[in-house]
Structures are given as structure tokens and as C-alpha cells.
């Protein structure tokens, strides 16, 4: 991909998508009750807090991968300061 093509995709596709998707994602994460971060609809499911972190961090990992050209397919652990869905939504 040439730099001009990347710039076009960034401005025509990625940024408009992010402007729409980010507020919606934030609302979903904020909807997780602060005292229900350990909720699992099924014992095999991830807890609600872990899913909220996964959703938020996946967006960042994707954008970092686009910028660097290298994608990190591993998950990430939330920092110690991120303890609940409100912290994730910040």
C-alpha cells in the first residue's frame, strides 16, 4: 500500500467509522453494572468485565496494528488502575 492510499483509507474509512463506533462501544461498556463485572451467563463464558476490557483493548490493538504494520493477536491485561467497567470506558 502506498502512503497516499493509506491516507485515503484513514480519512475516508477508518476515522469516520471510529467516530460512529467509539461512542456506541462506550455506551455498551458503561452499561455493565459496576457490581456485576464478574457476571457470566454461562460458566464457560468470560466475565462481563473481561469482555468489556477485551472490546476496548481490541480497538486500540487494531489501530496500533494499522499504524505500525504489525498486529498483536494476544490479549492484554488491564492496568491495575482499571478495576471496573467505568474505568474501561474512560
C-alpha positions as CSV (number, residue, x, y, z in Angstrom):
1,X,0.0,0.0,0.0
2,X,1.3,3.4,-0.9
3,X,1.2,6.3,1.6
4,X,-1.4,8.1,-0.4
5,X,-3.7,5.1,-0.3
6,X,-3.2,4.7,3.4
7,X,-4.0,8.3,4.0
8,X,-7.2,8.0,1.9
9,X,-8.3,4.9,3.8
10,X,-7.6,6.6,7.1
11,X,-9.6,9.7,6.3
12,X,-12.4,8.1,4.2
13,X,-12.9,4.8,6.1
14,X,-11.2,4.4,9.5
15,X,-11.8,7.8,11.1
16,X,-15.5,8.1,10.1
17,X,-16.0,4.5,11.3
18,X,-14.3,5.3,14.6
19,X,-16.3,8.5,15.2
20,X,-19.5,6.4,14.9
21,X,-18.3,3.2,16.6
22,X,-16.5,4.6,19.6
23,X,-19.5,6.3,21.3
24,X,-21.6,3.2,20.8
25,X,-18.9,0.9,22.2
26,X,-18.5,3.3,25.2
27,X,-22.3,3.1,25.9
28,X,-22.2,-0.7,25.8
29,X,-19.2,-0.8,28.2
30,X,-20.8,1.8,30.6
31,X,-24.0,-0.4,30.7
32,X,-22.1,-3.1,32.6
33,X,-23.2,-2.6,36.2
34,X,-20.2,-1.8,38.4
35,X,-21.0,-4.5,40.9
36,X,-21.6,-7.2,38.2
37,X,-18.2,-7.3,36.5
38,X,-17.9,-11.0,37.4
39,X,-21.3,-11.9,35.8
40,X,-21.1,-14.9,33.4
41,X,-24.3,-16.1,31.6
42,X,-22.6,-19.5,31.4
43,X,-19.7,-21.0,33.3
44,X,-17.7,-21.2,30.1
45,X,-18.3,-17.5,29.3
46,X,-15.8,-14.7,30.0
47,X,-16.9,-12.4,32.9
48,X,-18.5,-9.1,31.9
49,X,-15.5,-7.0,33.0
50,X,-13.1,-9.2,30.9
51,X,-15.4,-8.8,27.9
52,X,-15.6,-5.0,28.4
53,X,-11.8,-4.8,28.6
54,X,-11.4,-7.1,25.5
55,X,-13.7,-4.9,23.4
56,X,-12.0,-1.7,24.4
57,X,-8.4,-3.0,24.1
58,X,-9.1,-4.7,20.8
59,X,-10.0,-1.4,19.2
60,X,-6.7,0.0,20.4
61,X,-4.7,-3.0,19.3
62,X,-6.3,-2.8,15.9
63,X,-5.4,0.8,15.5
64,X,-1.9,0.3,16.8
65,X,-1.5,-2.6,14.3
66,X,-2.7,-0.4,11.4
67,X,-0.2,2.3,12.4
68,X,2.8,0.0,13.0
69,X,2.0,-2.6,10.4
70,X,2.3,-5.4,13.0
71,X,-0.7,-6.9,14.7
72,X,-0.6,-8.2,18.2
73,X,-3.1,-11.2,18.3
74,X,-2.6,-11.9,22.0
75,X,-4.9,-10.4,24.6
76,X,-3.8,-7.7,27.0
77,X,-4.2,-7.5,30.8
78,X,-5.9,-4.3,32.1
79,X,-3.6,-2.0,34.1
80,X,-4.1,-2.1,37.9
81,X,-5.9,1.3,37.7
82,X,-8.7,-0.3,35.6
83,X,-10.9,-2.1,38.0
84,X,-14.5,-1.9,36.6
85,X,-16.5,-1.0,33.5
86,X,-16.4,2.7,34.3
87,X,-12.6,2.6,34.3
88,X,-12.6,0.8,31.0
89,X,-15.0,3.4,29.5
90,X,-12.7,6.3,30.4
